[in-house]
Amino acid sequence: MISINNELKPYTPVFLGTTQHSLGVSLEPLITIGMMFNDDIVATYHTRVSAIAFGLLPNIGDKIAITELNGNELVGFYAELKNKNTTDTLKDINDNFEQLVAIKNVGKYKLLKGKTKMTKKNKQVQIMNGTEIKLIRQLMNKTAEEFADDIAISLRTLTSLENDDLDKTEKYQDMIFKTYPELAESIELQFDWVSLTFPDLTGKQVIDDLIRLKSDLFLERATSQNFYTREFAYAGEKNIYIQDFAPITNPDTQQTEQKTGTTLYLTGKGTRLFEKALLEQNMTWRDFFEKARLYRGHLTRLDIALNDKWRLLDLNELVKAVQEKRFWSKSRSYAIHGNVDDGWTVNFGKSPFVIRAYDKQKEQESKGYETEVKNRVELELHADRAEQVLDNWFDTGNLVGFTINMLYTYLWFTDEPIADELLTGMKSREEIEATVKPMASWQLLTLLGQKMNFIRQPKEQSIESIEKWVLQSVVPSLAVLKKTGHWAEIVTAMACVELSDKHQKLVKATMTQAMSQASKTLKANNINFDKQHKKYIEEQRKDVI
């Protein structure tokens, strides 16, 4: 147990390292601690600690005797430790820090990834095995002769590679990626849900100052959801919406009082719509999150989607692997939903961190839509877990690398069942990797994921869903009415019908070319919305760090 701001939590503190800028000799160094709960780190804190009480720095992952943690993100945290008998002198502690200062890149602790090889530049590269190379060849619909000819090696060499009879250096892997650049485009990363809370803002301030959308495109209405009393919905739909507290009149003073505190919600469709606003304002997602933090915005949820456009994963195979215990996960919680015909969904873990794999194509087909995405793997992160992603992204500039490392570190599939005794304990992952072969498709997903781009797909508000519903469900009935002589009545009714406030907002948002207030930015960047790109690369892939 540990007390966090006088509230007892069932966490075990573990040492995650020092913070880069704190490595100067100090009597109160800044360290990073993780809160372990059920074999999973559920929160991290950067905190000051007494160097005298702390003694020599432990190894990363070691438990530390912190009893209290007090503070906040603005002023920082300070940790209190149990009294312990120590013979460490101040000189010992100073020497300990001076040794750390001398080490290059201290603080950038890497997540190791499966089978790796150190390159001349001291970077870790995941190397494909024979099964994965063969799977790539099959996905490319190539015979062995065609594949070998394409990458300029002999058929005998390819056969040896696929049979794991050669020492596969990164040379062959690089040759494959150079020959087939489309492999790097088989997976893409994008945000699929974003929600942020702002303790000091009202809903109107979020619309006018933060997201800068046209306020007249929002429908204002009462709500009781999430303890709020007011809601602003873009185009009257809950794709982009803001919830806050409606002003009230104080019965004693007759003054109007406005309580601050609001939450911005961007659903899956809402993120695509909001990306059009980002385009209009010449902003990236990173620009937006940096701006949100200036307003003390805190992520309450962030969904990161990995779009598998080639069907690298077979959901039937994945479900079978779960049923046969051919997987390793840091969380013991998992659930399977769906079926073969309608598509599978498999969830691993629970809030604040859930990994979800599902058949995106079948999901969209059931709604009457088309998509280039075959399967999707989502990382759903809440609160501090979501903030951890932003912290690392801002620090390293590599969202893709951190995301794929999280996925690989928390979930792993094998070709054979895993013994029960290997599914417990902190070191089980290493033991499993040494005894059981990995699932080739999952390995390939994580390997190609290192080369994916982080993209935006800005879309305009549309009435596509209404049109599809009318075509599928209403038109047949209209045809009956027309053939039976009732068509004139229908035309008259449509001409006389009064649209609700929600429908009027939907019409206006659909007809409006620019949803943003940033007219100067639009002119300065000469944005042509008739010829805007389908996708924009937010972040090009980098070597995983």
C-alpha positions as a printed Julia matrix, in Angstrom:
545×3 Matrix{Float64}:
   0.0     0.0     0.0
   1.08    3.57   -0.66
  -0.5     6.89    0.25
  -0.95    9.24   -2.72
  -2.08   12.68   -1.57
  -3.42   11.07    1.64
  -5.41    8.43   -0.26
  -4.33    4.81    0.23
  -3.76    2.88   -3.01
  -3.02   -0.88   -3.36
   0.11   -0.19   -5.42
   3.69   -1.39   -5.16
   6.21    1.31   -6.18
   9.03    0.19   -8.51
  12.06    2.12   -9.74
  11.9     3.05  -13.46
  15.05    5.15  -13.61
  16.26    8.69  -13.29
  15.0    11.58  -15.37
  17.5    12.81  -17.96
  17.76   16.42  -16.81
  18.11   15.44  -13.12
  21.42   13.61  -13.36
  23.46   16.39  -11.88
  24.6    15.7    -8.33
  21.65   16.64   -6.12
  20.4    15.93   -2.63
  16.88   15.65   -4.11
  17.19   13.87   -7.49
  14.21   13.5    -9.8
  13.34    9.83  -10.41
  10.59    7.96  -12.21
   8.54    5.43  -10.29
   5.89    3.03  -11.55
   2.86    1.9    -9.58
   2.56   -1.88   -9.91
  -0.87   -3.48   -9.51
  -1.67   -7.09  -10.51
   1.69   -7.44  -12.3
   1.0    -4.35  -14.41
   2.22   -0.76  -14.14
  -0.97    1.32  -13.93
   0.59    4.77  -13.39
   3.95    6.53  -13.47
   5.19    9.55  -11.53
   8.19   11.84  -11.8
   9.07   12.68   -8.22
  11.72   14.23   -6.05
  13.21   12.08   -3.31
  15.79   12.56   -0.6
  19.12   11.23   -1.87
  20.21   10.5     1.7
  17.08    8.46    2.46
  17.11    6.8    -0.96
  20.76    5.78   -0.92
  22.4     4.25   -3.98
  20.14    3.97   -7.01
  18.53    0.51   -7.38
  18.18   -1.47  -10.59
  15.31   -0.67  -12.93
  12.28   -2.73  -11.92
  13.32   -3.08   -8.26
  10.72   -2.37   -5.6
  11.36    0.78   -3.58
  10.24    1.56   -0.05
   8.12    4.65   -0.76
   5.3     5.12    1.77
   3.87    8.49    0.71
   3.63   10.51   -2.49
   2.36   14.06   -2.35
   2.0    16.87   -4.9
   0.55   17.44   -8.37
   1.64   17.87  -11.98
   2.01   21.64  -11.68
   4.27   21.85   -8.6
   5.69   18.34   -8.88
   5.66   15.34   -6.55
   7.77   14.46   -3.52
   8.2    10.94   -2.16
   8.69    9.88    1.45
  10.55    6.64    2.18
  10.62    4.24    5.09
  13.46    4.79    7.5
  16.22    2.33    6.7
  19.61    1.6     8.1
  22.19    2.48    5.47
  25.95    2.81    5.42
  25.89    4.84    2.19
  27.77    8.09    2.63
  27.16   11.32    0.76
  30.38   10.61   -1.17
  29.0     7.18   -2.2
  25.82    8.82   -3.46
  27.7    11.55   -5.34
  29.97    8.97   -6.97
  26.88    6.99   -7.97
  25.4     9.98   -9.82
  28.7    10.99  -11.38
  28.97    7.49  -12.9
  25.48    7.92  -14.4
  26.33   11.32  -15.84
  29.27    9.73  -17.67
  27.04    7.16  -19.38
  25.81    8.16  -22.83
  22.02    8.55  -23.27
  21.19    7.73  -19.67
  17.45    7.89  -19.17
  16.51    6.56  -22.6
  15.66    3.06  -21.43
  14.83    0.86  -24.42
  12.16   -1.78  -24.66
  13.8    -4.85  -26.19
  11.88   -6.43  -29.01
  11.99  -10.15  -29.53
  14.85  -11.42  -31.64
  17.18   -8.51  -32.29
  20.62   -7.8   -33.6
  22.89   -4.87  -32.72
  23.93   -2.9   -35.77
  27.11   -0.93  -36.27
  25.23    2.18  -35.19
  24.29    0.43  -31.94
  20.59    0.34  -32.87
  18.34   -2.65  -32.24
  16.72   -4.17  -35.3
  14.12   -6.93  -35.22
  15.19   -9.61  -37.69
  12.65  -11.68  -39.61
  12.79  -15.45  -39.36
  12.12  -17.89  -42.18
   8.4   -18.28  -41.49
   7.9   -14.53  -41.65
   9.8   -14.25  -44.93
   7.64  -17.01  -46.4
   4.5   -15.25  -45.16
   5.59  -12.04  -46.89
   6.12  -13.97  -50.11
   2.63  -15.45  -49.85
   1.09  -12.06  -49.11
   2.83  -10.69  -52.2
   1.34  -13.63  -54.15
   4.79  -14.59  -55.43
   6.24  -17.97  -56.22
   9.6   -18.79  -54.68
  11.29  -18.25  -58.07
   9.62  -14.85  -58.59
  10.39  -13.67  -55.06
  14.06  -14.71  -55.28
  14.4   -13.04  -58.67
  12.81   -9.81  -57.39
  15.2    -9.42  -54.47
  18.19  -10.6   -56.55
  19.14  -13.74  -54.65
  19.29  -17.35  -55.73
  16.41  -19.75  -55.18
  18.75  -21.85  -53.05
  19.49  -18.87  -50.8
  15.77  -18.1   -50.44
  15.03  -21.71  -49.56
  17.74  -21.62  -46.92
  16.32  -18.37  -45.54
  12.79  -19.74  -45.32
  14.09  -22.89  -43.61
  16.15  -20.88  -41.1
  19.33  -22.48  -42.38
  21.16  -19.16  -42.84
  22.44  -16.58  -40.45
  19.98  -13.87  -41.43
  21.64  -10.5   -41.1
  19.69   -7.33  -41.72
  21.01   -7.43  -45.31
  18.28   -9.75  -46.57
  15.59   -7.9   -44.65
  16.73   -4.58  -46.13
  16.71   -6.13  -49.62
  13.09   -7.22  -49.17
  11.93   -3.8   -47.95
  13.86   -2.04  -50.72
  12.32   -4.29  -53.38
   8.79   -4.03  -51.99
   8.35   -0.49  -50.57
   4.6    -1.14  -50.41
   5.25   -3.37  -47.39
   5.81   -0.22  -45.31
   2.34    0.97  -46.41
   0.53   -2.22  -45.38
  -0.01   -0.82  -41.87
  -0.85    2.72  -40.85
  -1.32    4.39  -37.49
  -4.01    6.91  -36.68
  -5.94    8.23  -33.69
  -9.43    6.79  -33.35
 -10.79    8.37  -30.17
  -9.63   11.37  -28.15
 -11.14   12.9   -25.03
  -9.64   15.65  -22.88
 -10.77   17.37  -19.69
 -10.13   21.05  -18.96
 -10.64   22.09  -15.33
 -10.49   25.85  -16.01
 -12.53   26.2   -19.23
 -16.18   26.28  -20.23
 -17.57   24.54  -23.29
 -17.78   27.82  -25.21
 -14.13   28.54  -24.46
 -13.12   25.11  -25.76
 -15.0    25.8   -29.0
 -13.78   29.38  -29.48
 -10.24   29.29  -28.07
  -9.01   25.7   -28.28
 -10.54   23.85  -31.23
 -11.62   27.1   -32.94
 -14.63   25.67  -34.78
 -17.53   27.84  -35.85
 -19.82   28.04  -32.83
 -22.98   28.34  -34.95
 -22.37   24.79  -36.23
 -22.91   23.38  -32.73
 -26.27   22.39  -31.28
 -26.58   23.33  -27.6
 -28.76   21.1   -25.46
 -29.2    19.86  -21.9
 -27.56   16.65  -20.73
 -27.11   14.64  -17.54
 -24.27   12.5   -18.87
 -20.97   12.33  -16.93
 -22.39   14.68  -14.24
 -22.46   17.59  -16.71
 -25.59   19.65  -17.42
 -24.93   21.06  -20.91
 -23.7    19.7   -24.23
 -22.52   21.24  -27.51
 -22.73   18.78  -30.44
 -21.15   19.59  -33.81
 -23.83   19.3   -36.52
 -26.14   18.05  -33.78
 -24.37   14.67  -33.76
 -22.21   13.1   -31.08
 -19.05   12.88  -33.14
 -17.42   16.09  -31.94
 -19.08   17.21  -28.74
 -18.28   19.13  -25.58
 -19.94   18.74  -22.18
 -19.84   21.32  -19.39
 -22.07   23.04  -16.82
 -24.86   25.36  -17.92
 -24.9    28.79  -16.21
 -27.25   29.05  -13.24
 -28.79   31.99  -11.4
 -27.84   32.32   -7.75
 -31.16   32.66   -5.86
 -29.55   34.86   -3.2
 -27.71   37.33   -5.43
 -29.66   36.87   -8.68
 -26.26   36.8   -10.39
 -25.48   34.35  -13.19
 -22.79   31.91  -12.13
 -20.74   29.78  -14.51
 -18.97   26.71  -13.16
 -15.81   25.78  -15.06
 -14.75   22.3   -16.06
 -15.46   20.63  -19.39
 -14.63   17.58  -21.49
 -14.02   17.46  -25.24
 -14.96   14.2   -26.96
 -13.79   13.13  -30.42
 -15.21    9.75  -31.41
 -13.83    7.59  -34.2
 -15.71    9.6   -36.83
 -15.12   12.75  -34.8
 -11.34   12.41  -35.09
 -11.63   12.3   -38.89
 -13.86   15.4   -38.88
 -11.56   17.22  -36.47
  -8.59   16.43  -38.7
 -10.24   18.63  -41.33
 -10.25   21.46  -38.78
  -6.57   20.79  -38.06
  -5.89   21.0   -41.8
  -7.72   24.31  -42.05
  -5.69   25.71  -39.15
  -2.41   24.3   -40.5
  -1.94   22.27  -37.31
  -0.83   18.74  -36.57
  -2.11   16.52  -33.79
   1.05   17.25  -31.84
   0.44   20.99  -32.23
  -3.08   20.5   -30.9
  -2.01   18.47  -27.85
   0.71   20.99  -27.02
  -1.91   23.73  -27.21
  -4.3    21.69  -25.04
  -1.66   21.38  -22.32
  -1.35   25.17  -22.22
  -5.0    25.12  -21.09
  -4.23   22.37  -18.52
  -5.91   19.79  -20.72
  -5.57   16.21  -19.48
  -6.25   13.16  -21.63
  -9.0    10.93  -20.29
  -8.89    8.56  -23.26
  -6.72    8.03  -26.33
  -7.3     5.24  -28.84
  -4.42    4.5   -31.21
  -5.38    2.35  -34.2
  -3.06    0.18  -36.27
  -4.8    -0.39  -39.59
  -3.92   -3.7   -41.23
  -4.71   -3.08  -44.91
  -3.32   -6.39  -46.22
  -4.98   -8.75  -43.73
  -1.63   -9.67  -42.26
  -3.58  -11.02  -39.32
  -6.14  -13.78  -39.58
  -8.75  -13.14  -36.87
  -9.85  -16.79  -36.98
  -6.25  -17.78  -36.28
  -5.99  -15.2   -33.51
  -9.17  -16.4   -31.79
  -7.99  -20.0   -32.05
  -4.65  -19.02  -30.49
  -6.46  -17.45  -27.54
  -8.68  -20.49  -27.06
  -5.63  -22.77  -27.14
  -3.6   -20.55  -24.77
  -1.08  -19.72  -27.46
  -0.54  -16.19  -26.26
   1.22  -14.22  -23.54
  -0.18  -11.01  -22.1
   0.76   -8.81  -19.18
  -2.92   -8.75  -18.24
  -4.78  -11.9   -17.24
  -8.05  -10.45  -18.53
  -9.31  -11.22  -22.04
 -12.64  -11.64  -23.83
 -13.79  -12.92  -27.24
 -16.87  -11.52  -29.0
 -18.51  -12.1   -32.38
 -18.41  -15.04  -34.78
 -16.9   -16.21  -38.08
 -19.61  -14.65  -40.26
 -19.95  -11.24  -38.59
 -16.34  -10.88  -37.56
 -14.39  -11.46  -34.34
 -13.34   -9.0   -31.66
 -10.76   -9.97  -29.04
 -10.0    -7.74  -26.05
  -6.94   -8.06  -23.8
  -6.67   -6.23  -20.49
  -8.98   -3.7   -18.91
  -8.93    0.02  -18.18
  -6.61    1.92  -18.11
  -5.04   -0.13  -20.94
  -6.91   -2.37  -23.37
  -5.59   -3.96  -26.57
  -8.32   -4.83  -29.06
  -8.11   -6.75  -32.35
 -11.12   -6.95  -34.65
 -12.27   -7.41  -38.24
 -12.7    -3.82  -39.4
 -13.9    -4.75  -42.88
 -16.78   -6.9   -41.65
 -17.71   -4.27  -39.07
 -17.99   -1.59  -41.77
 -19.82   -3.92  -44.18
 -22.47   -4.54  -41.51
 -23.1    -0.75  -41.49
 -23.21   -0.5   -45.29
 -19.77    1.12  -45.68
 -16.62    0.24  -47.59
 -13.09    0.45  -46.19
  -9.56   -0.39  -47.3
  -8.74   -1.57  -43.75
  -9.06   -5.33  -43.31
  -8.25   -5.72  -39.61
  -7.53   -3.23  -36.86
  -5.52   -3.48  -33.66
  -6.39   -0.74  -31.19
  -4.62    0.42  -28.06
  -7.2     2.02  -25.8
  -5.48    4.08  -23.1
  -7.07    6.02  -20.26
  -5.93    8.84  -17.96
  -2.26    8.56  -16.92
  -1.61    5.79  -19.45
  -2.72    8.11  -22.26
  -0.66   10.97  -20.81
   2.37    8.65  -20.73
   2.09    8.28  -24.5
   2.07   12.05  -24.96
   5.03   12.51  -22.6
   7.12   10.02  -24.54
   6.01   11.43  -27.9
   6.97   14.96  -26.9
  10.3    13.72  -25.5
  11.39   11.5   -28.41
   9.3    12.68  -31.37
   8.59    9.02  -32.17
   4.97    8.06  -31.56
   5.13    5.09  -33.94
   8.12    3.49  -32.21
   6.67    3.87  -28.72
   3.26    2.54  -29.8
   4.61   -0.6   -31.48
   6.89   -1.22  -28.49
   3.91   -1.03  -26.15
   1.99   -3.51  -28.29
   4.86   -5.98  -28.55
   5.73   -5.67  -24.87
   2.18   -6.3   -23.64
   0.93   -8.95  -26.06
   2.62  -11.83  -27.88
   1.31  -14.9   -29.77
   2.94  -18.28  -30.33
   2.54  -21.25  -32.66
   2.3   -23.75  -29.79
   0.34  -23.84  -26.52
   2.17  -22.29  -23.58
   2.56  -24.35  -20.43
   0.59  -23.05  -17.44
   3.72  -22.79  -15.31
   5.2   -20.36  -17.85
   2.21  -18.02  -17.69
   3.02  -16.74  -14.2
   5.89  -14.71  -12.87
   7.73  -11.61  -14.01
  10.26  -13.54  -16.12
   7.78  -15.71  -18.0
   8.09  -13.75  -21.26
  11.81  -14.49  -21.59
  11.29  -18.17  -20.79
   8.49  -18.48  -23.35
  10.55  -16.84  -26.09
  13.34  -19.31  -25.43
  11.1   -22.38  -25.73
   8.15  -21.61  -28.06
   8.12  -20.26  -31.62
   6.22  -16.99  -32.17
   3.17  -16.67  -34.42
   4.55  -15.47  -37.76
   1.67  -13.13  -38.61
   1.84  -11.31  -35.26
   5.62  -11.02  -35.52
   5.22   -9.61  -39.01
   2.6    -7.12  -37.86
   4.91   -5.72  -35.19
   7.92   -5.74  -37.51
   6.12   -3.89  -40.32
   4.54   -1.66  -37.7
   7.99   -0.2   -37.04
   7.93    1.12  -40.62
   4.38    2.51  -40.69
   3.44    6.16  -40.94
   1.22    8.11  -38.57
  -1.5     9.57  -40.79
  -4.45   11.93  -40.8
  -7.57   11.35  -42.93
  -9.58   14.6   -42.81
 -13.22   14.22  -43.75
 -16.09   16.65  -44.11
 -19.4    16.4   -42.31
 -21.83   14.49  -44.51
 -25.32   13.02  -44.53
 -24.0     9.75  -45.9
 -25.49    7.69  -43.07
 -28.97    9.15  -43.67
 -28.64    8.55  -47.42
 -27.63    4.92  -46.91
 -30.52    4.33  -44.52
 -33.01    5.87  -46.97
 -31.69    3.83  -49.9
 -31.71    0.57  -47.97
 -34.81    0.91  -45.82
 -37.06    3.67  -47.17
 -36.79    3.58  -50.97
 -38.53    0.17  -51.33
 -41.51    1.51  -49.37
 -41.55    4.72  -51.42
 -41.65    2.63  -54.59
 -44.78    0.88  -53.3
 -46.42    4.22  -52.5
 -45.53    5.58  -55.93
 -47.0     2.58  -57.75
 -50.19    2.76  -55.69
 -50.81    6.45  -56.42
 -49.63    8.02  -53.15
 -46.48    9.71  -54.46
 -48.01   13.21  -54.61
 -48.8    13.06  -50.89
 -45.17   12.15  -50.11
 -43.81   15.06  -52.2
 -46.19   17.47  -50.49
 -45.2    16.19  -47.04
 -41.49   16.61  -47.78
 -42.05   20.19  -48.92
 -43.94   21.08  -45.77
 -41.9    19.27  -43.13
 -40.09   21.39  -40.55
 -36.55   20.34  -39.71
 -35.57   20.0   -36.07
 -32.69   22.04  -34.66
 -30.47   18.96  -34.94
 -31.3    18.46  -38.63
 -30.82   22.16  -39.39
 -27.32   22.03  -37.86
 -26.56   18.91  -39.9
 -27.64   20.64  -43.12
 -25.6    23.74  -42.32
 -22.46   21.79  -41.39
 -22.76   19.67  -44.53
 -23.1    22.71  -46.77
 -20.37   24.75  -45.07
 -17.0    24.56  -46.8
 -14.86   25.61  -43.83
 -15.67   24.4   -40.31
 -12.86   26.4   -38.69
 -12.61   30.05  -37.66
  -9.05   30.26  -39.02
  -9.83   32.2   -42.21
  -6.41   33.89  -42.25
  -4.66   30.55  -42.03
  -6.8    29.23  -44.88
  -5.78   32.08  -47.15
  -2.13   32.03  -46.1
  -1.8    28.35  -46.9
  -3.94   28.51  -50.04
  -5.85   25.38  -49.05
  -7.99   24.08  -51.89
 -10.69   21.9   -50.34
 -11.86   20.69  -53.71
  -8.48   18.99  -54.21
  -7.43   18.14  -50.67
  -5.5    14.93  -50.12
  -7.18   11.81  -48.84
  -4.38   11.28  -46.33
  -1.69   13.4   -44.73
   1.41   11.98  -43.1
   1.59   13.34  -39.57
   4.83   11.56  -38.72
   7.05    9.53  -41.02
   8.47    6.34  -39.62
  11.74    6.47  -37.75
  14.09    3.87  -36.39
  12.65    2.53  -33.16
  14.51    3.94  -30.17
